[in-house]
Amino acid sequence: MTNDRLLKSANDAFSDENWAKAADLYDQLYQAEKTVKLNHLLVKSRYEMGRPETALAVMREQEQSYFEDNYHVILWTKVMLANRLNVMVRVAMKTLTAVPHEMGVLVTEYEDVYLQTAHFSKDYQQFYQLSAQNLTGQRHQFEVGKALPLKEWLAAATHLLTDPFVKPIVRVSLLELMHKLKTDTPVHYLWLDGQPHDVVPSDLPELDDIPIVQATQAALGQVVADDDPITQQLYSESLRVQLSLLYPFVDHAVTNSKKWVRVLTGQISPDDPNSELQTMMKWQAKLAKMMQEMTP
């Protein structure tokens, strides 16, 4: 069957709401040519046939295209909610220039129904108490927790920001998500110095907008410019994780971008008497221990 005939058959099945047939045919066409239009049609078909997980996987490939008109924003919302990603829908509602009325209705309905489910209390408690688990378990609960209604998620997340047994990478991920949600209520955040700091998540900068982060990334680029691509990538990834763990107080540890990079790339002696270097070496040793724990 030619692509034109295949497309006609797919469109006919779509019009007849024969979602399984439409999904199968659109998938064949999409594998041959991954256009935005085919992506949308395939996602709609898979969602309507009760396959939200596979719909999400395809949608992720061209996700930004779903925010160009209200119809596709609503389709995106339905797929996300069907995959229990309510908090991420809430993030989108904070970033969209105009939020379609139906989007708010869908979220309200989802949260109302979720609160009445038999598993809500258990889900909430598991998220609230995620610090009882190892790093893998905490990361899993961080993702699963996105199913919760926003009010309950924020209550648990606020508690977790000061729980010393929450792994730093999970704690900073919670804070960054609160920032994306534009949470304007002050919270306490247990930073890597072991002290709680008062922050307003909505007032925090994006990691990449912090001047010392920009300077340190630029400094690394200069130092490894002549290295092979793999070495460059390894150093770049290591620095990225370091800076992420230090968020939002990166400049409390990285007091000099060039010296930080020298420590990272091993271009200093452990016996260097420079007190600033010694302090940054201690910070990087602490971060290295955390990063080692993050490695499977």
N, C-alpha and C positions, 0 to 999 in steps of 0.2 A: 504494500500500500504506500503510495506517495505521501509526502509530508502534507500536501494540500488536502488530500482525502482524509488523512489521519486527523488533521486539525478540524475538518468539517465534522467528522464522526465524534471527536472530543467535544466540540461545541454543541452538537446535537444532544449528546449525553448530558452535558452540563445544563442545557435548557430543560431537559426532561427530569432533571434532578436525579439522574442515575450516577450518583457520586463515585461509586467504585469504578465504573467503566470510564468515567471522565478522568479520574485520577490516574488510572492505568495508561490511558492514551496521552494525557498531558505529560506524564512522566517520561514516556518514550520521546516525545517532542522536546522536552526540556533537557534531556540528556544529550540531545544532538545540538541544541542551541539554547543556551541559558539566558533567555531574554527576561526582562522585568515582567512583561505581560504574561508569559508562560508561568513564571514564578508565582504570580498572583493567582492565576487560575488553578494551578496545582495545589497551592496552599488552601484555597477556598474549598476545593474538592475534597482534600484529605481531612480538613476540619469537619466538613459536613457529613462525611462518612464515619465520623467518630474516631479519627486517627490524629489527635492533637499533637502527639509527640513527633510524628513524622512531619506534620505540617510545620511545627516549630523549627525542625532541622532545616527544612527547605527555606523557610522564611528568613532564617538567620543569614542565608547567603546573600540576600539583597534587602536587608531589613530597613535601611534608610529610605527606600522607595515607598514604604508604607506610610510615610508621614507627609506625603505630598497632597493628599486630599482626604476629606472626612470619611469617605467610604472605606478606604484602606486603613485608616487609623482605627476604625471600629473593628475591622477584620483582625488587625494586629492585636487589639485589645481582647477580642474573644479567644484568639489562639493563646495569648499569654495567660489569661485567667483559667482556661481549660488545662493549662500546664501548671497551675497553682503558683503563678509568679505575680501575685497581687502587688507586692511592694514595688516591683519594677514598673508596673503600670502606674503606680502612684508617682514614681520618679518622672515618668513621661508626662504626666499631668502637670508637673511643676516646670517642665521645660518647653512644652508646646506654647506657641504664641496664642493660639485659641483652642480651648478644649471643647470638643463636640459634646453637646448635652447628653447624648446617648452613652458616651464614654463614662461620664459620672454615674449615670443610671446603672450601667453594667457593673461598675465597681461596688456601688452601694448594695445592689442585689447580691453580688458575690459575697461580700462581707457579712451581710445579714444571714444568708444561708449558712456560711461557714461557722458563725457563732452558735448556730443551733445544732451543728453536727455532734455526734457522739465522741468524735476524736479530737475536738477542739481543745479541751482541757489538757489532754495528754500532749498534743502538739505544742501547746504554749509552754507547759512545764519542761518539756525536753529542750526547747529553745532557751528558756530562761535559765536552765541548769546545764547548759552545754559545757561549762568549764569542768564538769565531772568527767569528761571524756578526753581521749588523747587528741593530738592535732588532727588526725584524719576524721575522727568523730566530730570534732568542733567545726571543721570545714563543712562537713556534711550537714550538720544542723544549721549552720549559717545559710546554706542554700535552701534547705527545707523550710527554714523560718520565713522565707519570702512569701510563703502561702498565707501567713497570718494577716488579719485585718490590721490596718495601719496603727490604730491606737494601741493595740496590744503589742505590736512589734516594737513600737517606740518605747513603751514601758519596759519591756524586757531588755532592749538594746541599751537603754539608759543605765540600767542596773549592770549590764555586762561590761560597760566602759570602765567600771571601777573594780571589777573582779580580778584579783591578782592571778587567778588560775586560768584566765582566758589567755590563750597564746597571743603574743603581740601582733602577729600577722592577721589574726581574726579580729582582734580588738580594733586595729587601725582600719580594717575593712568595714567594720560596723560604723566607725566614725565617718569614713568617706561616704558611706551610703546615707547617713544622716545629713551630710553636707549636700548630697544630690537631692535629698528630699526637702532641702531648704528649711530645716528645723531651726526655728529662731528662739528656742528656749535654751537658756544656759544649762550646760551639763558639766559634770566632773569627768575628766579623762585621765586615766592612770597611764602616764607616759613611761618611757624606758628608764627614766631616772628614779622610778619607784614612787614618784610623788603625784598626787592628783592635781590636775590643772583645770581651772575654769575656762571653758570655751563655749562659744556660740557657733554650732556647726554651720549655719548659713553664712556666717561672716568669714569662714576660713577660705583661703585661696585654694585653687586647684594645685596639685603637686607641681605640675610643669610650669606654673606661673610664679613660683617662689624664686626670687632672684638667685639665691645661693644654689638652688637646684640647677638652674640654667647655666650658671657659671661653672659648676662642677662637671656637668655633662660636656660643656665646651672644652674644659681643661682636659678631660679624658680623651676627647676626640683628637686633640693636638698631640698628646703623649703617645697614643697608639696608632697614629696616622700611618706609620710605616710598617706596622705589624700585619700579619696575614689576617684575612677576614674572620677566620674562626676565633682567633685570639681577641680581635676587636669585639666580636659578638659576646664572648664569654665575659670580658671585662664590663661591657655595656650592660649586660643582664645582671651581673653582680652589683654594679653601682645602682641600678634601678631598684633592686630589692632593698639595698641598704637605705636608699632615700625614702622608699615607701614605708619601711619600718620606723624611720625617724619622723615621719609626718605627724603632726603639723609643725613640730619645732625642730626642723632640720638644722637651722642655724645655731641651735644650742650645742650641737655636736660638730657640725662642719663649719668651723670658724675660719677656715682658709681653704678655698676650693683646690688650689694647686697642691698644697701640702696633703690634702685628703687623697688626691689622686696618686701622689707619690707613695703614700702608705699602701693604697690599694694595689698598685702595680709593683710593689716590692723594691722601690727605688730609694729606700732609706735604710739606714742601719738601725737595728733594734736598740743599739746603745747611744743613739743620737741624743745629746743632752737637751735639745730644744724642748721646752716644757709643752708648747702647743702641739708639737708632733707626738710627744709621749701621751698626751691626753687623747689625741685622735687615734693613736695606736690602740689604746685601751677600749675606745668606742668600737673600733673595727673588730677587735678580738671578741667583744661582746656580741656584735652583730653576726660575726662568723659562726658563733656557737648557735645562735638562733636559726641561721640559714641552714646549718648542718642538720638541725632537727627537722627542717622543712623538706629535706631531700628524702624521697622514699627509700 
